[in-house]
Structure formats: C-alpha cells, structure tokens
C-alpha cells in the first residue's frame, strides 16, 4: 500500500495524522476546561448555599431570641449569655462573608450592639440581673425591641442578595 507513495504523499499523511491528533488533543482540553469551570461553579454555588442556610438559621435563632425577650421567658443572665452567643455567630459569619464575598462586616451591627443597650437600659433587667430571675421588660423596652427588629430584619435579605449577586 505504501510502496507507490511519493514524498508528498507521506507529507500529506503526516499532516492528516497531525490534524487528527490536534483535534483529539483540543477535544480533551475542551472537556477538561468545561469540567474545571463546572466544578468551580458547583463549588461556588455550594458555598453560597451554605452561607444562605447559615444566615437563615441565624435569622431564625435571632427572631426566637427576640420573641423570648418580648414574652419575658428568659432569666437575666441567660439573656446576656444567649446574646453573646448570637453576637459571636453574627461576627463569625460576617467575617467569612467579608473574606469571601466582600460583604461589609458592619451588617447586623444594630443587633449586636443596640440590642444589649436597649436591654441593659431596662430597670427590670438591671434589678433582676443579680438574682437571675425572669425578666419582663417594660412596655417602652418591648417597643424598642420591636422597632429594632422591624427596622433591621431586612438586613438578612440584603446580605443574601449580595451573596448571590457577587460574581
């Protein structure tokens, strides 16, 4: 079969082989690139979904905490402990969100700082802190807690939007 071939025939055959090898190599590279991009997109989506779940859980826990405060279902020292734990969770998640997505760490600052200021200004809380009794806040404090909640609850949604808007 190859006896009657001239130099140009061999060169043409080599060119065809090189072209086929080029197509095969480019196909493997294309598959690798697509898989790499897909893997990165999947890991980014997984990370965004993780932070979304964490934020939703944090919002749920914070709402439950505020509800217990309003109902007077907590002892004075437990209020401080639970607030501290929530503050640590808020700070932790916001630090991670700032690192990964550039989201300002000052979000939810009102919950972390203003809530305890409102609570500690209530005379019932101050009086019962030493005895660690259940605290029934006065009407003004309950109103301030409601206002804090309604004016800042949207921040969780704002953060969620920023997580999914960030590319």
C-alpha positions in Angstrom: 0.0 0.0 0.0 2.7 2.5 0.9 5.1 1.3 -2.0 3.8 3.7 -4.6 3.8 6.7 -2.3 5.9 9.7 -3.0 7.3 12.2 -0.6 4.3 14.4 -1.0 2.0 11.5 -0.1 3.9 10.9 3.1 3.8 14.6 4.0 0.1 14.7 3.3 -0.4 11.6 5.5 1.7 13.1 8.3 -0.4 16.4 8.1 -3.6 14.4 8.3 -2.3 12.5 11.3 -1.2 15.7 13.0 -4.6 17.3 12.3 -6.4 14.4 13.8 -4.1 14.4 16.9 -4.7 18.1 17.2 -8.4 17.6 17.1 -8.2 14.9 19.8 -5.9 16.9 22.0 -8.1 20.0 21.6 -11.2 17.9 22.5 -9.5 16.7 25.7 -8.5 20.2 26.6 -12.0 21.5 25.9 -13.5 18.7 28.1 -11.0 19.4 30.9 -11.8 23.2 30.8 -15.5 22.6 30.8 -15.3 20.2 33.7 -13.0 22.6 35.6 -15.3 25.5 35.1 -18.3 23.4 36.1 -16.6 22.1 39.2 -15.7 25.7 40.2 -19.2 26.9 39.6 -20.6 24.0 41.6 -18.3 24.7 44.5 -19.2 28.4 44.4 -22.9 27.6 44.4 -22.4 25.1 47.2 -20.6 27.8 49.2 -23.3 30.4 48.5 -26.0 27.9 49.5 -24.1 27.1 52.7 -23.9 30.8 53.7 -27.5 31.2 52.8 -28.5 28.4 55.1 -26.3 29.8 57.9 -27.9 33.2 57.5 -31.4 31.9 57.5 -30.7 29.8 60.6 -29.1 32.8 62.3 -32.1 34.9 61.5 -34.5 32.2 62.8 -32.5 32.0 66.1 -32.4 35.7 66.5 -36.1 36.0 65.9 -36.7 33.3 68.5 -34.4 35.1 71.0 -36.3 38.4 70.4 -39.6 36.6 70.9 -38.5 35.1 74.2 -37.3 38.5 75.3 -40.7 40.1 74.4 -42.6 37.3 76.2 -40.4 37.6 79.3 -39.4 33.9 79.0 -35.7 34.4 79.9 -33.6 34.9 83.0 -31.4 38.0 83.1 -28.1 36.1 82.9 -29.4 33.8 80.2 -30.2 36.9 78.1 -26.6 38.1 78.3 -25.2 34.6 77.5 -27.5 34.0 74.6 -26.9 37.4 73.2 -23.2 36.8 73.4 -23.5 33.5 71.6 -25.6 35.1 68.8 -23.1 38.0 68.6 -20.3 35.6 68.1 -22.2 33.7 65.4 -23.0 37.0 63.7 -19.4 38.2 63.8 -18.1 34.8 62.6 -20.4 34.6 59.6 -19.9 38.2 58.7 -16.1 37.8 58.8 -16.3 34.8 56.5 -18.7 36.7 54.2 -16.4 39.7 54.1 -13.4 37.5 53.2 -15.2 35.5 50.5 -17.7 38.0 49.1 -16.5 41.4 50.3 -19.7 42.0 52.3 -19.3 44.7 54.9 -18.8 43.3 58.4 -20.9 46.1 59.9 -24.1 44.5 58.7 -26.2 43.4 61.6 -24.3 45.7 63.9 -27.6 47.0 65.3 -28.5 43.6 66.5 -25.1 43.0 68.1 -24.7 46.4 69.9 -28.0 48.2 70.1 -30.0 45.2 71.4 -27.9 44.9 74.6 -28.1 48.7 75.0 -31.9 48.5 74.9 -32.0 45.6 77.3 -29.5 47.0 79.8 -31.4 50.3 79.9 -34.5 48.5 81.3 -34.7 48.8 85.1 -36.4 45.3 85.3 -33.3 43.7 83.7 -30.9 45.6 85.9 -32.9 44.8 89.1 -33.1 41.1 88.3 -29.6 40.5 87.0 -28.2 39.8 90.5 -31.0 37.3 91.3 -31.1 35.9 87.8 -34.9 36.0 87.7 -37.1 36.0 84.6 -37.2 39.4 83.1 -40.4 41.0 82.0 -39.4 44.1 80.1 -41.4 47.3 80.4 -43.6 48.5 77.6 -41.0 51.0 76.3 -38.3 48.4 76.1 -40.6 45.9 74.3 -41.5 48.7 71.8 -37.8 49.4 71.2 -37.1 45.7 70.6 -39.9 45.6 68.1 -38.6 48.7 66.4 -35.1 47.3 66.3 -36.4 44.1 64.8 -38.6 45.6 62.1 -36.0 48.2 61.1 -33.2 45.7 60.8 -34.8 42.3 59.8 -34.4 43.2 56.1 -30.6 43.1 56.5 -30.6 39.4 56.3 -32.3 39.5 52.9 -29.8 42.2 51.8 -26.9 40.0 52.7 -28.4 37.0 50.9 -28.9 39.2 47.8 -25.3 40.4 48.0 -24.1 36.7 48.2 -25.8 35.8 45.0 -25.0 39.0 43.2 -21.3 38.7 43.8 -19.5 37.0 40.9 
